[in-house]
Amino acid sequence: MLSLHRFPSAFRGFASSLVLLSSLVVPLSVQAQMPQPPEVAARSYLLLDVTANQILAAKDIDSPVEPASLTKLMTEYLVFDALKSKKITLKQTLPVSERAWKMPGSRMFIDPKMQVPVEDLIKGMVVQSGNDATMALAEGVGGSAENFVRLMNEQAKALGMKSTSYKNPEGLTEPGHTTTARDLSILSTRLMQDFPDYMGFSAIKKYRYAGTPAANDTNRNTLLFRDPTVDGLKTGHTAAAGYCMIATAKRDFPNLGAAGAPGGRRLVAIVLGAASDSARANESQKLLNWGYTAFEAVKLFDAGQAVASPNVWKGRSGTVKLGRPEAIVIAITAGSSAKVQTQVARPDPLVAPFTKGQVIGTLKVNLGGGETVIDIPLVALETVEEAGILGRAWDSIRLWIK
């Protein structure tokens, strides 16, 4: 069943902002012709509007690549999960094994004489991209590096990262250690969504552990120093991977806040296989700026707002509210918000029971009555229990007559 709604004129001219369709594992379906992205000098790239959960630009996003130190985002995920579940604490100290001490590549410069707090090891891993800090965390959380890698692969599968295979926790080149831009977008989004209390680590510009070289104190994400709206996430480099970066920015737009409050629109730019440190930063900045100007974000419905309340048969309630637990935001070509129309597609009749969160219908968005440009799943915002015997019998008769 379809019902058509002209988008309210009050929303025309929206500029942008932040809301995450958190229960969706992959970006929403978008069929409309997109604005032409800029030329990006990289093997593959992806620009994701996290707020609308839409891919805005992409090149070779399913091609296997070496992730280099972008691997550390999965290590972060497991460490943050251990913190959230109180298996470890930030103040807890961990030993530095010989294996961690001897890790090649970028380092925090810790050694086996040290007992290092988890908080400092995280900073060493995120800010300095220290392979030694990463190994110490992996051994501390997983018991061994090998078991930690097993946990990494299990978590990748659970997140829906179908083309990722981890062989180590730090990202050094190893046969079979690969991922894709699409999978990295899933990991980045879930990392920010699932552990917002720990994302401040990614925005730290300078850090070094007491007694380590002062020159080794600067975050390799140079956009943190250029663009005040950038607050993460990670860089990576090996000879095989080239220069890689996942940069995320959040820019404020009042039109997307709740009840007139300021809102934010978050984008993630993934650039893989650039030629140099400056190139990965420049191409990432180019993608972010283009995403904010070529598209506008439009909030269609507030979090928990009923998009539709269709009738229900054989239920204790006569209707069920359909919507999303988060605000529904879409990204469309700049200047086209006045053309937005929405349709609700759902089964008919709707026969109880329904559980809260159950997908029941779809919100179809089009521009001026043309083809659907975005499909957004709608869920039951409340549980509707099955009616008693008499209620079900009466509705059965009514359905038969209908």
PERA-V738190 format. One line per field, one symbol per residue. ss: DSSP state (H for helix, E for strand, L for the rest). phi: phi as a letter, one per 20 degrees, with the letter a starting at -180 (. if undefined). psi: psi as a letter, one per 40 degrees, with the letter a starting at -180 (. if undefined). Layout:
ss=???
phi=???
psi=???
This chain:
ss=LEEEEELLHHHLLLLLLLLLLLLLLLLLEELLLLLLLLLLLLLEEEEEELLLLEEEEEELLLLLELLHHHHHHHHHHHHHHHHHLLLLLLLLEEELLHHHHLLLLLLLLLLLLLEEEHHHHHHHHHLLLLHHHHHHHHHHHHLLHHHHHHHHHHHHHHHLLLLLELLLLLLLLLLLLEELHHHHHHHHHHHHHHLHHHHHHHHLLELLLLLLLLLLLELLLLHHHHLLLEEEEEEEEELLLEEEEEEEEEEEEHHHLHHHLLEEEEEEEEEEEELLHHHHHHHHHHHHHHHHHHEEEEEEELLLLLLEEEELELELLLEEEEELLLLEEEEEELLLHHHEEEEEEELLLLELLELLLLEEEEEEEEELLLLEEEEEEEEELLLELELLHHHHHHHHHHHHHL
phi=.dcdcffgffefngdrqdbdffeeecgffcdffegffffceafbbbddefgelcfebablfdefceelffgffffggfffffffemfccfefecfdfgfffeffnfcemdbffeddgggffffffefelfffffffffffeenbfffffffffffgffenefddcedbedofgbgnebbcfffffffffffffecffdffgfefecabegndgffdcdffefffeecfeecrcadbbbffemecbddcccdfbffdfelnfgccdddcddccmfebffffffffffffffffdfcddceebfgmfffbcffcdmdfdebcedacfdfeccdcggndffefcccddbfbeedfecdgnffdbceddcdmneffdbdcfdcfebedffffgfffffffffffff
psi=hhhhhhhhdeeieidiahhhgdehdiiihheihiihiihhgidiihhhhddefhhdiihfeehhihebeededdddddddddddefdiidehiiihiddddehiaiiefiieeihhiddddddddddefhdddddddddddediddddddddddddddeegefhhieiedeihhhegiaiddddddddddddddfdeeeddeehdhiiiheihdefehhegeddedheehfadiiihidddahihhhiihhhhdeeihfeiiiihhihhhhhfididdddddddddddddddddiihhhdiihehhdigiiiifieieihhhaidiihhihihheedeehiiihhiihihhiihihehhdahhhhihfeaihdhhhhiiheihhiiiiddddddddddddd.
